[in-house]
Amino acid sequence: MTMHSAEAKTRRAFQDQSSLCNAMGSPFTATLCRLFAEREVPHSDEAGRALYEALYEWTGNPGYTADVLPLRLTGALHSLVLSGDVPSLKVCYPPNTVSDNALWQAVLKAIKQHSRFVIHRLGSAPQTNEVQRSGVIAAGLACLSDLSTLPISLLEIGASAGLNLFPDAYSIRLDGRQYGDPESPVLINPEWRGNRFQHSPATIATRAGCDLMPIRLQDDASRDRLLSYIWPDQFDRLQRTRDAIDIIKTNANCVVQSDAASWLQSDAVSVPTDYQQVVMHTVVWQYMSQSAKQATQDAIYAMGDKADADRKVAWFRLEADTSGLEGGALLLDYWDGGSTQPQHHVLGRADFHGRWIDWVGLQ
């Protein structure tokens, strides 16, 4: 099969995502991605041609460290399943098991019937708001207790539905130690690797977030959209997210619609006295343009310039890097007022879904 460079990049992105999904415990999503890597999407009719162009003539970077096009598509298909609008596709999804050919034919039928919806969903980045990352966040915030006793003012960019702004609402086990609410139905217990973890729990006094497209948990369609990005054969993730939604939905209006830099520069998030102001994000950076990254970093550094004896500023994140190592890097920059340049700490690495943490800690 002869193909142009854009199509080759898209097929490679689907193949790479298939390998990642297998490694991260979702054989169903791996199969779905592999089919789009290997098979032809018929495009003799208008609907098929529109989808083919949207996928295989993608103008950006479709890969998993950039636009993550495969997960945009699998999320759209899962949304159709969750809505019940395409019964012939739903019967091919977990917990049911079908052949590759049966799944592929059901997918083609679904995208032909709902091509406008699918193409529309390709235009926005995935928003899993993965709740297990709250274990990673709890670890990052707890280690700040070694740097200051001040309570935390927590700011999250790319906050989606705001589920990870409330790590203290979940029952979290880190290296055998209890954090958060031990009675919570949301249990987060990542595999612990690396150095021992003996930090005191963080005290979160205030919290707020921003997102380009906040998900409003009071809205059924928005909740279904959030759930659609979770891989359909990972039932524990789906249930954990549903439980987290039930806990947080009355408090999640703290996420405003804004780009990160504008929000961080606004009066609404001015650096308060007698707090550690923590800007955090998890698997967000790759979706931002270079100019947006620079503007956001500049805004965080401007916050850091305001740190002094009575207020501290931290920038904590879990993001993909170019190291080639498993998972993403846990990074912390900290301003204590003693210098305009932050203390930089590589705290370790973690799984993007929060399944494990390889802890190094403050060095």
C-alpha positions in Angstrom: 0.0 0.0 0.0 1.5 3.3 -1.1 0.8 6.2 1.2 1.8 9.9 1.7 3.8 11.1 4.6 0.9 12.3 6.7 -0.9 9.0 6.4 2.3 7.2 7.3 2.7 9.3 10.5 -0.9 8.6 11.5 -0.6 4.9 11.0 2.7 4.9 13.0 0.9 6.9 15.8 -1.8 4.2 15.9 0.8 1.5 16.0 2.8 3.2 18.7 -0.4 3.8 20.8 -1.3 0.1 20.4 2.0 -0.9 21.9 1.5 1.6 24.8 -2.0 0.4 25.5 -0.8 -3.2 25.6 2.0 -2.2 28.1 -0.5 -0.2 30.2 -3.1 -3.0 30.5 -5.7 -2.3 27.8 -5.5 -5.1 25.2 -8.9 -4.0 23.7 -7.7 -0.4 23.0 -4.5 -1.8 21.7 -6.4 -3.9 19.2 -8.6 -1.0 18.2 -5.5 1.2 17.5 -3.8 -1.6 15.7 -6.7 -2.0 13.3 -6.5 1.7 12.4 -2.8 1.3 11.9 -3.2 -1.7 9.6 -6.5 -1.5 7.8 -8.1 0.8 5.2 -10.9 3.1 6.1 -13.2 3.0 3.1 -13.5 6.5 1.6 -15.5 6.1 -1.5 -18.5 8.0 0.0 -18.7 11.4 1.6 -18.7 10.3 5.2 -15.8 7.9 4.7 -13.8 10.4 2.8 -14.3 13.1 5.5 -13.1 10.7 8.2 -10.2 9.4 6.1 -9.0 13.0 5.6 -9.5 13.9 9.3 -7.3 10.9 10.4 -4.8 10.3 7.6 -4.2 13.9 6.5 -3.8 15.2 10.1 -1.8 18.4 9.9 -0.3 18.3 13.4 1.8 15.6 15.1 -0.6 12.7 15.7 1.8 10.9 18.1 1.4 10.1 21.8 3.7 12.8 23.0 1.8 15.5 21.0 -1.8 15.4 19.7 -2.6 11.8 20.7 -4.9 11.4 17.7 -5.5 7.7 18.4 -7.0 8.4 21.8 -9.1 11.2 20.4 -10.7 8.6 18.1 -11.0 5.8 20.6 -12.6 8.3 23.0 -15.2 9.3 20.4 -16.0 5.6 19.7 -16.3 4.8 23.4 -18.6 7.8 23.8 -21.0 6.2 21.2 -20.9 3.0 23.2 -21.6 4.8 26.5 -24.5 6.7 24.9 -26.1 3.5 23.7 -26.7 5.1 20.3 -24.9 2.3 18.4 -26.0 -1.1 19.8 -24.1 -3.0 17.1 -20.9 -1.4 18.4 -21.7 -1.8 22.0 -22.0 -5.6 21.7 -18.4 -5.6 20.4 -17.0 -3.8 23.4 -15.9 -5.2 26.7 -16.9 -7.2 28.6 -17.9 -8.9 25.3 -15.2 -10.5 23.1 -15.4 -10.6 19.3 -13.0 -11.2 16.4 -10.9 -8.4 14.9 -13.1 -8.6 11.8 -16.3 -8.2 13.7 -15.0 -5.3 15.7 -13.7 -3.6 12.6 -17.0 -3.9 10.7 -18.9 -2.6 13.7 -16.5 0.4 14.0 -16.8 1.2 10.3 -20.6 1.1 10.5 -20.5 3.4 13.6 -18.2 6.0 12.1 -20.2 6.0 8.9 -23.4 6.7 10.8 -21.9 9.3 13.1 -19.0 10.7 11.1 -19.8 14.3 12.0 -19.7 13.5 15.7 -16.5 11.5 15.4 -14.7 14.2 13.4 -15.9 16.9 15.8 -14.4 14.9 18.7 -11.1 14.7 16.9 -10.8 18.4 17.3 -10.2 18.3 21.1 -7.5 16.7 23.2 -8.4 13.7 25.5 -9.4 14.6 29.1 -9.2 11.5 31.2 -8.7 13.5 34.4 -7.1 10.2 35.6 -7.9 10.0 39.4 -5.0 7.7 40.2 -2.7 10.6 39.5 -3.9 12.0 42.8 -1.5 9.5 44.4 1.3 11.2 42.5 0.0 14.6 43.4 -0.3 13.6 47.1 3.3 12.5 47.1 4.5 15.7 45.4 2.6 17.9 47.8 3.6 16.0 50.9 7.3 16.4 50.2 6.8 20.2 50.4 6.4 19.7 54.1 10.2 19.3 54.3 10.5 22.8 52.7 7.9 24.8 54.6 5.2 24.4 57.2 2.9 26.8 55.4 -0.4 25.5 54.1 -0.9 25.0 50.4 -2.8 27.1 47.9 -3.2 24.6 45.0 -3.6 25.7 41.4 -4.0 23.2 38.6 -3.7 24.1 34.9 -5.4 21.7 32.5 -7.7 20.7 35.4 -10.4 19.2 33.2 -13.2 18.3 35.7 -11.1 19.2 38.8 -11.0 15.6 40.2 -7.3 15.8 40.9 -7.6 19.1 42.9 -9.0 17.0 45.8 -6.3 14.3 46.6 -7.3 14.7 50.3 -10.8 13.4 49.5 -9.5 10.0 48.4 -7.9 7.1 50.4 -4.3 7.1 49.2 -1.5 4.7 50.3 2.0 5.8 49.6 4.8 3.3 50.5 2.4 1.8 53.1 1.4 5.1 54.7 -2.1 6.4 54.7 -2.9 9.8 53.2 -6.3 11.5 52.5 -9.6 10.2 53.7 -9.3 6.5 54.9 -13.1 6.1 54.6 -13.2 7.2 50.9 -14.6 4.7 48.4 -11.8 5.9 46.0 -8.8 3.8 46.9 -5.4 4.8 45.3 -2.6 2.5 46.1 0.2 2.8 43.6 3.0 0.3 43.4 5.9 1.9 45.3 9.4 1.8 43.9 12.6 3.6 44.8 13.3 5.5 48.0 11.2 5.3 51.2 8.5 7.9 51.6 8.0 9.4 55.1 6.6 12.9 54.6 3.6 14.3 56.5 0.4 14.8 54.6 -0.1 18.2 52.9 -2.7 20.7 54.2 -4.5 22.1 51.2 -6.2 25.4 52.3 -7.5 26.6 48.9 -7.7 25.1 45.5 -8.7 26.3 42.0 -8.1 25.2 38.4 -8.4 26.3 34.8 -8.9 24.5 31.5 -9.6 25.4 27.9 -12.7 23.1 28.0 -13.7 22.5 31.6 -15.9 19.5 32.2 -18.9 20.3 34.3 -19.7 17.2 36.4 -23.3 18.3 37.0 -24.0 17.8 33.2 -24.6 14.2 32.1 -23.1 14.7 28.6 -20.0 16.2 30.1 -19.6 13.3 32.5 -20.0 10.8 29.7 -17.4 12.6 27.7 -14.9 12.4 30.6 -15.6 8.6 31.0 -15.3 8.0 27.3 -11.6 8.7 27.4 -11.0 5.9 29.9 -10.1 2.6 28.2 -13.3 0.5 28.1 -11.6 -2.8 29.3 -10.2 -1.1 32.4 -13.3 -1.4 34.6 -11.5 -0.4 37.8 -10.5 3.0 36.3 -14.1 3.6 35.2 -15.5 2.8 38.6 -12.9 4.8 40.4 -13.7 7.8 38.2 -17.4 7.4 38.8 -16.9 7.3 42.5 -14.6 10.4 42.4 -17.3 12.2 40.4 -19.9 11.4 43.1 -17.5 12.9 45.8 -16.4 16.0 43.9 -19.3 17.0 41.7 -20.7 19.5 44.2 -17.3 21.2 44.6 -15.8 21.1 41.1 -17.0 24.6 40.0 -13.6 25.8 41.1 -12.4 25.1 37.5 -12.7 28.2 35.2 -12.4 28.3 31.4 -9.1 29.9 30.5 -5.7 29.3 29.0 -3.0 28.7 31.6 -0.9 31.8 31.2 -3.8 34.3 31.3 -5.3 32.6 34.3 -1.9 32.5 36.2 -1.4 36.2 35.4 -4.9 37.2 36.7 -5.6 38.8 40.0 -7.7 35.7 40.9 -4.5 33.7 41.6 -2.2 36.4 43.1 0.4 34.9 45.4 -1.0 35.0 48.9 0.9 35.7 52.1 1.4 32.8 54.6 0.9 30.1 51.9 2.8 27.8 49.7 1.3 28.5 46.3 1.6 25.4 44.2 1.1 25.3 40.4 0.6 21.8 39.3 -0.3 19.8 36.1 -0.2 16.2 35.0 0.1 15.2 31.3 -0.9 18.6 30.0 2.4 20.1 28.7 2.4 18.0 25.5 -0.9 19.5 24.3 0.3 23.1 24.6 1.9 25.0 21.8 5.5 26.2 22.3 4.3 29.8 22.7 1.7 28.7 25.3 4.3 26.8 27.2 6.7 29.7 27.3 3.9 32.1 28.4 2.9 29.7 31.1 6.4 29.2 32.4 7.0 33.0 32.4 3.8 33.4 34.5 5.0 30.8 37.0 8.4 32.4 37.2 6.8 35.8 37.8 4.9 34.1 40.7 8.3 32.8 42.0 9.7 36.3 42.0 7.1 37.2 44.6 8.3 34.5 47.0 9.7 35.7 50.3 10.0 34.8 54.0 6.2 34.7 54.3 5.1 33.0 51.1 6.6 30.3 48.9 5.9 29.2 45.3 6.2 25.7 43.8 5.8 24.2 40.3 5.0 20.5 40.4 4.3 18.3 37.4 4.1 14.9 35.9 4.9 15.1 32.2 6.4 13.1 29.4 10.1 13.7 28.6 12.6 12.6 26.0 14.6 10.3 28.3 13.2 7.1 26.8 12.5 5.9 30.4 9.3 4.3 31.5 6.5 6.7 32.5 6.9 10.4 33.0 9.2 12.7 35.0 8.1 14.1 38.4 9.6 17.6 38.6 9.5 20.3 41.3 10.7 23.9 41.1 10.6 25.7 44.4 11.1 29.4 45.2 11.7 30.2 48.9 12.4 33.9 48.4 16.2 33.5 48.7 16.8 33.7 44.9 15.0 34.6 41.7 16.0 31.1 40.4 14.1 28.1 41.8 15.5 25.1 43.5 15.1 22.3 40.9 14.3 18.8 42.0 13.8 15.6 40.0 11.5 13.7 42.4 11.4 10.5 40.4 9.2 9.0 37.8 5.6 7.8 37.7 3.2 5.9 35.5 0.9 8.2 33.5 -2.1 6.5 35.0 -0.6 6.6 38.5 -0.2 2.8 38.8 3.3 3.1 40.1 5.7 5.7 41.5 9.5 5.4 41.4 10.5 7.8 44.1 13.8 9.7 44.4 12.6 12.6 46.5 14.2 15.9 47.4 18.0 15.8 46.8 
